[in-house]
Amino acid sequence: MKLRIFLSLASASVLTTFLSGCAGNSAEIQAKRAELERTTPVCVDEADCTAKWEAAQLWIVHNAGYKLQTVTNVLLQTYNAVPNSPSLAVQATKEPMGGGKYKIAVSVSCSNMFGCVPNQWDAALSFNRAVSAVTP
C-alpha cells in the first residue's frame, strides 16, 4: 500500500512538473512568436526576392530533417514529419504584400510530443535571420 501511494505521488509530481514547465514557457513562446513576426523576411523587388527565396531554399536544405518535396516560386515544403520524430519539417511561402513586396513566412514543426530538435521557434528565428541577411 505504501509503495502504491509513493508511486502515485511520484507520478503526480512528475506530471505537475511537466505541466508547469509547459505553462511556464507560454510567455517565452509568445515572445518568440512576436520576434518571429517582427523579423519575417520581406523582399522588395525581383532581384531581392530571387536572392531571398534561394536563401530560404538553402536554409531548408541545410537545417530541415527532411528533403524538400515541393519547390515552386511561392512554396518550399519538405516531406511530412515521421511519427514521434523530433526532426524538423519546414514550409516557407512567399506571400504578396502589395506594391511589389513579398513576405517570406516560415512554419517549422515536428511530430514529437516532447518537442523538436532543434527547437522549432529557434529554428524559425534562424531562418528569418538567414533569409533577411541576404541581398542581391
SEPA-46900 format. One record per residue (C-alpha): residue in one letter; y, x, z. Coordinates in pm, 1 decimal. Layout:
BEGIN
{seza:A; Y:Y; X:X; Z:Z}
...
***
This chain:
BEGIN
{seza:M; Y:0.0; X:0.0; Z:0.0}
{seza:K; Y:246.2; X:278.9; Z:92.7}
{seza:L; Y:166.9; X:457.7; Z:-235.3}
{seza:R; Y:235.8; X:140.6; Z:-436.1}
{seza:I; Y:572.7; X:88.6; Z:-261.9}
{seza:F; Y:661.7; X:454.9; Z:-317.0}
{seza:L; Y:574.7; X:431.4; Z:-687.9}
{seza:S; Y:775.6; X:110.4; Z:-721.8}
{seza:L; Y:1076.2; X:271.2; Z:-553.8}
{seza:A; Y:1040.0; X:582.6; Z:-768.6}
{seza:S; Y:1021.3; X:371.6; Z:-1084.7}
{seza:A; Y:1324.5; X:170.6; Z:-978.7}
{seza:S; Y:1515.1; X:491.3; Z:-905.8}
{seza:V; Y:1433.8; X:637.0; Z:-1248.6}
{seza:L; Y:1528.7; X:311.4; Z:-1420.7}
{seza:T; Y:1855.6; X:288.5; Z:-1227.5}
{seza:T; Y:1940.6; X:648.3; Z:-1313.7}
{seza:F; Y:1861.7; X:585.1; Z:-1681.6}
{seza:L; Y:2066.3; X:265.1; Z:-1697.6}
{seza:S; Y:2361.5; X:409.9; Z:-1509.6}
{seza:G; Y:2354.8; X:705.2; Z:-1746.2}
{seza:C; Y:2384.7; X:465.0; Z:-2037.4}
{seza:A; Y:2664.1; X:267.9; Z:-1873.5}
{seza:G; Y:2844.8; X:584.4; Z:-1769.3}
{seza:N; Y:2855.3; X:703.2; Z:-2128.0}
{seza:S; Y:3027.3; X:391.9; Z:-2263.7}
{seza:A; Y:3375.6; X:536.4; Z:-2206.3}
{seza:E; Y:3264.6; X:859.0; Z:-2370.9}
{seza:I; Y:3124.1; X:666.4; Z:-2667.4}
{seza:Q; Y:3445.5; X:464.9; Z:-2700.5}
{seza:A; Y:3644.6; X:788.8; Z:-2703.2}
{seza:K; Y:3417.8; X:936.8; Z:-2970.7}
{seza:R; Y:3438.3; X:616.9; Z:-3176.8}
{seza:A; Y:3820.6; X:633.8; Z:-3162.0}
{seza:E; Y:3812.8; X:1003.2; Z:-3258.0}
{seza:L; Y:3577.0; X:921.9; Z:-3544.6}
{seza:E; Y:3816.8; X:658.3; Z:-3678.7}
{seza:R; Y:4116.6; X:888.3; Z:-3633.6}
{seza:T; Y:3950.7; X:1175.7; Z:-3821.5}
{seza:T; Y:3794.5; X:979.2; Z:-4108.9}
{seza:P; Y:3849.1; X:1186.2; Z:-4424.5}
{seza:V; Y:4094.1; X:1046.6; Z:-4679.7}
{seza:C; Y:4130.6; X:1173.0; Z:-5034.6}
{seza:V; Y:4448.2; X:1119.0; Z:-5233.3}
{seza:D; Y:4368.6; X:1189.7; Z:-5598.4}
{seza:E; Y:4075.1; X:1253.7; Z:-5830.5}
{seza:A; Y:4051.3; X:1628.7; Z:-5766.5}
{seza:D; Y:4077.8; X:1581.7; Z:-5390.0}
{seza:C; Y:3817.9; X:1303.2; Z:-5394.1}
{seza:T; Y:3576.7; X:1509.4; Z:-5603.9}
{seza:A; Y:3608.1; X:1808.5; Z:-5370.2}
{seza:K; Y:3566.4; X:1598.5; Z:-5055.5}
{seza:W; Y:3277.7; X:1395.1; Z:-5199.3}
{seza:E; Y:3094.0; X:1716.2; Z:-5291.7}
{seza:A; Y:3159.3; X:1848.3; Z:-4938.4}
{seza:A; Y:3018.8; X:1524.0; Z:-4794.9}
{seza:Q; Y:2705.0; X:1562.4; Z:-5002.7}
{seza:L; Y:2665.7; X:1926.5; Z:-4899.7}
{seza:W; Y:2715.0; X:1842.3; Z:-4530.4}
{seza:I; Y:2439.1; X:1581.2; Z:-4553.3}
{seza:V; Y:2203.3; X:1825.6; Z:-4728.7}
{seza:H; Y:2257.6; X:2082.8; Z:-4452.6}
{seza:N; Y:2263.0; X:1852.4; Z:-4147.9}
{seza:A; Y:2056.6; X:1538.3; Z:-4205.1}
{seza:G; Y:1692.4; X:1523.5; Z:-4105.9}
{seza:Y; Y:1600.8; X:1352.0; Z:-4432.1}
{seza:K; Y:1655.8; X:1417.7; Z:-4802.5}
{seza:L; Y:1917.7; X:1229.3; Z:-4998.4}
{seza:Q; Y:1771.5; X:916.3; Z:-5153.7}
{seza:T; Y:2082.1; X:774.4; Z:-5322.2}
{seza:V; Y:2368.1; X:973.0; Z:-5473.0}
{seza:T; Y:2641.3; X:783.2; Z:-5659.2}
{seza:N; Y:3018.3; X:817.3; Z:-5683.3}
{seza:V; Y:3057.0; X:572.2; Z:-5390.7}
{seza:L; Y:2735.7; X:611.0; Z:-5184.6}
{seza:L; Y:2540.1; X:900.4; Z:-5036.8}
{seza:Q; Y:2234.7; X:787.0; Z:-4843.0}
{seza:T; Y:1932.7; X:965.4; Z:-4700.5}
{seza:Y; Y:1589.6; X:815.3; Z:-4665.5}
{seza:N; Y:1549.9; X:590.8; Z:-4360.7}
{seza:A; Y:1461.8; X:742.8; Z:-4026.3}
{seza:V; Y:1094.8; X:770.1; Z:-3937.3}
{seza:P; Y:999.9; X:554.3; Z:-3635.2}
{seza:N; Y:1070.0; X:724.4; Z:-3299.7}
{seza:S; Y:1222.1; X:1031.4; Z:-3466.3}
{seza:P; Y:1541.1; X:1187.9; Z:-3328.5}
{seza:S; Y:1624.0; X:1329.6; Z:-3675.4}
{seza:L; Y:1945.4; X:1211.9; Z:-3839.5}
{seza:A; Y:1962.8; X:958.6; Z:-4119.9}
{seza:V; Y:2305.9; X:956.1; Z:-4284.8}
{seza:Q; Y:2504.9; X:724.8; Z:-4508.6}
{seza:A; Y:2850.8; X:802.4; Z:-4646.7}
{seza:T; Y:3064.0; X:565.8; Z:-4850.6}
{seza:K; Y:3381.2; X:623.2; Z:-5048.8}
{seza:E; Y:3595.8; X:315.4; Z:-4991.7}
{seza:P; Y:3923.0; X:232.2; Z:-5170.0}
{seza:M; Y:4234.9; X:207.1; Z:-4955.5}
{seza:G; Y:4474.6; X:129.4; Z:-5240.4}
{seza:G; Y:4726.5; X:349.1; Z:-5417.2}
{seza:G; Y:4454.7; X:583.5; Z:-5544.2}
{seza:K; Y:4346.6; X:677.2; Z:-5189.9}
{seza:Y; Y:3992.0; X:654.9; Z:-5058.9}
{seza:K; Y:3840.8; X:697.4; Z:-4715.0}
{seza:I; Y:3503.3; X:862.1; Z:-4678.0}
{seza:A; Y:3323.3; X:680.6; Z:-4398.8}
{seza:V; Y:3002.7; X:812.8; Z:-4244.6}
{seza:S; Y:2727.6; X:643.4; Z:-4049.0}
{seza:V; Y:2475.6; X:859.9; Z:-3863.7}
{seza:S; Y:2167.7; X:721.5; Z:-3688.6}
{seza:C; Y:1810.1; X:782.1; Z:-3585.9}
{seza:S; Y:1525.0; X:565.3; Z:-3465.5}
{seza:N; Y:1465.6; X:725.9; Z:-3126.9}
{seza:M; Y:1547.3; X:517.4; Z:-2818.5}
{seza:F; Y:1641.1; X:833.5; Z:-2626.9}
{seza:G; Y:1895.8; X:942.0; Z:-2886.1}
{seza:C; Y:1942.0; X:1160.9; Z:-3189.3}
{seza:V; Y:1922.9; X:1539.2; Z:-3218.6}
{seza:P; Y:2195.9; X:1637.7; Z:-3260.5}
{seza:N; Y:2386.8; X:1350.9; Z:-3101.9}
{seza:Q; Y:2492.6; X:1106.3; Z:-3375.3}
{seza:W; Y:2854.9; X:1085.5; Z:-3255.5}
{seza:D; Y:2893.5; X:1462.9; Z:-3252.8}
{seza:A; Y:2728.8; X:1486.0; Z:-3594.7}
{seza:A; Y:2962.6; X:1222.8; Z:-3741.2}
{seza:L; Y:3265.6; X:1407.3; Z:-3599.7}
{seza:S; Y:3130.6; X:1730.0; Z:-3751.4}
{seza:F; Y:3101.9; X:1551.4; Z:-4086.8}
{seza:N; Y:3462.3; X:1429.0; Z:-4061.5}
{seza:R; Y:3593.5; X:1775.8; Z:-3974.9}
{seza:A; Y:3398.9; X:1947.0; Z:-4252.9}
{seza:V; Y:3495.2; X:1698.6; Z:-4524.3}
{seza:S; Y:3859.3; X:1671.1; Z:-4414.8}
{seza:A; Y:3898.9; X:2050.1; Z:-4425.0}
{seza:V; Y:3817.2; X:2070.3; Z:-4796.2}
{seza:T; Y:4097.2; X:2098.0; Z:-5050.9}
{seza:P; Y:4062.1; X:2114.3; Z:-5430.1}
***
